Amino acid sequence: MKSYRAFLALRSDLENQILTLPQVVDHYLQNIQKNNDLNAFVEVFAEEAKREAQRIQQKIISGKAGKLAGMVIGIKDNICYRDHGVSACSKMLKNYISPYSATVVERLLVEDAIIIGRLNCDEFAMGASNESSYYGPVKNAFDRTRVSGGSSGGSAVAVQADLCFAALGTDTGGSVRQPAAFCGIVGLKPSYGRISRHGILSYASSFDQVGTLTKSVEDAALLLEIMAGRDQYDSTSSRLPVSPYSDMLKSKGKKKIAYFIEALQAKSLDEEVRISFQYHINQLQKEGHIVEPISFDYLDYLVPTYYILTMAEASSNLARYDGIRYGYRSAHAMDLESTYKRSRTEGFGIEVKRRILLGTFILSAGYYEAYYTKAQQVRRLIRNKTEHILAHYDFIMLPTAPTPAFPLEEKSKDPVVNYLADIFTVQASLVGVPAISLPAGTSKEGLPLGLQFLTKYFSEEDLLAFAKKITNEKRE
């Protein structure tokens, strides 16, 4: 089977009986087996996927199949799927079986998508390199000595290496967009509240958002269209109507785009990323778009603000994993106190424990005002500034990551250096606006680079249409 870049082409071949859905599933299962060393999957639902392929094939033949019939999807291992394991790639939940499905999973299944397995990620989605997973790091298919990006590294590599057609990830501070950039695919983070978080294992509740990893903008639009919308089980989900995104992919007129002087001049920005970014500025200008440099005084405050707030929320959210109610319980516990201490000490990895400890410190009586309250105030300033910019421009343009995919273990020993990999992605998460990462060529070593665009709240249709326009122009 050939590798398809767009779902419409695959669906057309299925409907015209050029191939069958069981053949599609077998293709992906064979690729997973051949590329097992990438460590993208935690678990493969092989037999179940084969059964579903047979069932949905009959629906395709009868003309009664859903919009996603033929799409084989992998889900990040922090998304619940009823009667299947979900562990957030942590020893704490190693053998946990979910009693219910996330809303996003239910909506995909209704439209006849096939879920082929759960994908590796940083433990509890905490990381920018997919090296903190209990199941080991995910390797980049372009260069197996390099990271995949995080935390949705398994999701990105699965699409990159054609192990499934599309994948779901979660994006708390760039965890869909950064691995998408490192793997040369499309990563979409919708507006906060656009997609229900019901059934997603929480990291930082005011940031977490389900996102998509695909080979094309068109498929990102289709998946968003199906998953988005109000959910009675998530009070933060938006009541705004869902647009038919897949039918709204024609961008009209020329756009006004801002980019930050500070970003282009940042010391952490790799020279090849800088050259690529400047090239795309020039290309957009040649195409008639207005692309202007502006100043953003808060660039250096983005990462500290993000980590103070997310660590505080993680400290609260992960308090439920105590060795009593569910999850890992230490065999060495002697009493209630040692059950708490030993279970959490043994069940969580180093990075998760670091963030819980710092988050607890941030929320403690003597430091709450100095850190948490101050960070919330800065978050408001960042939000106001971003909204002001987007009132005058259609999009904000940024590199997705300051560097191409870096070598495995290069940054894992220094958490601060690792955190700085999020410098260009956390703004959209702090503010809650939609953002997309698009492939932007490769470095001299052949490593993918990413280009990112942000836009106004719930303006995904504009973002997707513009993204499709410029990706098509680049292909041409």
Buried (B, 14 or more C-beta within 10 A) or exposed (E): BEEBBBBBEBBEBBBEEEBBBBEBBBBBBEBBEEBEEBBBBBBBBBEBBBBBBEEBBEBBBEEEBBBBBBBBBBBBBBBBBBEBBBBBBBBBBBEBEBEBBBBBBBBBBEBBBBBBBBBBBBBBBBBBBBBBBBBEBBBBBBBEEBBBBBBBBBBBBBBBBBBBBBBBBBBBBBBBBBBBBBBBBBBBBBBBBBBBBBBBBBBBBBBBBBBBBBBBBBBBBBBBBBBBBEBEEBEBBBEBEBBEBBEBBEBEEEBEBBBBEBBBEBEEBBEBBBEBBEEBBEBBEEEEBEBEEEEBEBBEBBBBBBBBBBBBBBBBBBEEBBBEEEBBBBEEBEEEEBBBBBBBEBBBBEBBBBBBEBBBBBBEEEEBEEBBEBBBEBBEEBBEBBEEBBEEBBBBBBBBBBBBBBEBEBBBEEBEBBBBBBBBBBBBBBBBBBBBBBBBBBBEEEBBBBBBBBBBBBBBBBBBBBBBBBBBEBEE
